[in-house]
Amino acid sequence: MTRSLVNAVLGAGVALMLGAVGAMAAEVAKAPAAAPRGDPARGQVLASQACAGCHAADGNSAIPSNPVLAGQHPAYTARQLAHFKSGERKNAIMVGFATGLSPQDMLDLGAFYGKQKATPRPASDKELAALGQKLFRGGNAATGLPACAGCHMPTGAGNPGQYPRLAGQHAEYTLAQLKAYRAGERANGASKIMATIASRLSEREMRALAEYTAGLTGGR
C-alpha cells in the first residue's frame, strides 16, 4: 500500500471517528436535563410547619375532606402545589399556603410525602366496593367509560409523573374530586380527560369507585 493510500485511509478513519463523536455530542445536547429532585428531610420540616395541621404529620390525613398525601408521587404533589399557586387549581386555603412556596419547596414536600406509607381504608359498604371494583378494572362499555386501572394501575398506585395514586385516599375526597371534574370546578392538569370520564358516571358509580379505591394498597 502506498503512503498516499495509507494517509487517505487514515484520514477517512479519523473523519468517521470525528463524525461519530460529533453525532454523540449532538444527541447528548438534545437529551433532556435530569429532572430536579426534592429533599425529603427539608420537606419534612416544611410539612411540620405548614401542612401537618390538615394532612397529619405523615400525610395520612384524619380529616376525610383533606386528601391523604402519604405515598403520593412526588412530581404529582409538587405539580398540584404549583397549580394552586398559579391559580389553575382553586382552593382558598391551599392557594394561601402555596403562594409562599418556591418550586424547590414544592419538590421537597413532594419528596417527603412520597416516602410516607399510606394507610389503606377498608370499604365500609362492600356492595358499593364490589361495583367500584368492576368499574375500576373493566369500565362500562354501555356508557363508554374506560377502566380506571388503565391510567391509575390495577392496584391504584398510579403512574409516576402522569396519573396520581388513588389507593388509600379518603372516599369522601375522591368523590368530591369526581364531582368537581364533572361540574367543571376543577380545571387543572388532566381535567379534560377527567371531566369526560366523570360525565359518564352516575353519582352511585362515583361513590362506588371512591369506596373501592380507598381500600386499595397501591402495591405492585
N, C-alpha and C positions, 0 to 999 in steps of 0.2 A: 504494500500500500504506500503510495507516495505521500510525502509530507503534506502537500496541499490537500489531499483527500482526508488525511488524518485530522488536519485542522478543521476541515469542513464538518467532519463527523462530530468532533468535539464541540465545535461551535453550535451545531444543531442540538446536541445534548444539553448544553448549557442553556440554550434558548428555551428548550422544552421544560427544563427544571425551573427556570425563572418564571415561565408562564404558569406552571403548576403552583408555584409559591404565590404568584400574584392572584391566581384564582382562589386559593385558600384564604388569602388575606381579605379578598373581597367578600367571601362568604362569612368570615368572622365579623367583618364590619357590618354586614346585613343582619347578623344574628341579634335577637333582642337582648337587652341587658338583663341580668338576673333581677328577678322581682325583689323589691325591698322587703326586708324581714322585720318582724317586730320582736321586742324584748319582753318575754313573759314576766320577768322579775319586775321590770318597771311597770308593766301593765297591771300587775297585782297591786302595786302601790296606788296607781291611778284609780283602780276599781274600788279599793278600800275607801278612798277619799270621796268618790262621787257616785259610784254605781251600786254599792252593796245594800244601801237602804231599800232599793226597789227590786234588785235582782239577787240578793243574798251574797255572802262573801265568796262563794264558789260558782256563782252564776245559776244555781238551782233555785230560781225564784219560788217563794212560797205563796205568792200572790197570783192567782190564775190569770188575771188580766195583764200581768207583766211577763214577757217572754223568758223562757229558760235560755240562757246564753252558754251554759256549760256544754262543751263538746261541739259547739258550732264552728264551722270552718272559719279560720282567722280572716281570710280575704273577704268573706261574706259579711262578717261583723264590721270590719273596717269600712267596707263599701256602704253599709247601711248608715253608719255614723256620718260618713261623708254626704250621703243623701239628706240626712236630717239637717246637717249644717248648711247645705246649699238650698234647702227648701224644697227639693224634689220629693221628699217624703215628709208628710205633715204630722206633727205631734208637738204640741206646745211645750210639754215638759222636756222631751228629747231634744228639740231644737235648742232649748235653753242650755242643756248640758253640752251638746255637740258644738255649739258656737265657739267655746273656748278651747276646743281641742285642735291640735296640729295634726297633719297627716301622720306623723310618726306616733303621736299619742294613740291614734286610731289603730295603727298597726300593732302597737304594744298591747292595747286592750284586746284586740282580736287574738293575739298570740297567747295571752294569759287564759282567756276563756276557752280557747281551742284545746288547751291541755287539761281542762277540768272534765270530770266524768258526769254525764247527765244521768239523772235518776229516772228509770222507766216508771210510768204511771199506769198501773193495771186498769183495764177498762172497767167502768162502773156499770155499763149496760152491755152485756155480752151479745144481745141480739143486734144492737146497733154496730158493735165492733165487727160482727160477722159480715154485715152488709158493707162496712168500710173496707174490710179485707178484700172482698170481692171487687169492689170498685178500684181500690188501690192497685191490685195486681192485674186486673183484667179490663178495667174501664167499663164502658157501657156502649155497645155498638148501636143500640137503638137511638141514643142521643148524640152519638159522635164523640163521646168522652174517651180520651186516651187513658191508658193506665198510668197512674201517678208514678209507679215504680220505674217507668222509662226514664224519668229525669231525677227522681229522688231515691232511686235504688230500691230493690225489694225489701231491704232492712230499714229503709227510712234514713240511711246515712247521708243521703245527698251526694252531690258531685262537686268536689272541691273547686272553687273558683267560678262555678256556674250556678248550681242549684243548692239551696240550703238543706241542712239536716232538719228533718221533721220528727225524728224519733225522740220520744220523751218530752215533747213540747206539751204544754198545757192545752187540753182540748178546747177550753174557753178561748184561749188566744188564737189558736189555729182557726177556729170557727169565725172569730171576729175578722181575721185577715181575709178569709174567703169572701165574707160579706162585703168587706171594703173593696176588694178587687171587683166584685160584681157591680157594686154601686159606683165604681169609678173614683172612689175616695182614696185609693192607693194607686198612684200612677208612676212609681219609680221602678227602675230595673226591668224585670220581665213582666211588667204589668199588663202589656197587651196580650201576651200568652195566657197569663193567669186570669185576666178578665174574660177571655173566651172560654176557658175551662170552667170558671165559676158560673158563667151564664148557662152552662149545660147541667148544672147541679140543682137539685131541689134542696130546700133547707134541711130536710131529713137526711139527704145524702151528704150534705156538708157536715152535719153533726156526726154522721157515721164515720166519715173519713177522719174527722178530728178525734173521735173516740178511739179509733183503731191506731192511728199514728202515735197517740200518747203512750200506748203500751209497747211500742217497738223499742228495741235496744240499740239499733244502729250498728250492730256487729256485722262484720263482713264474712 
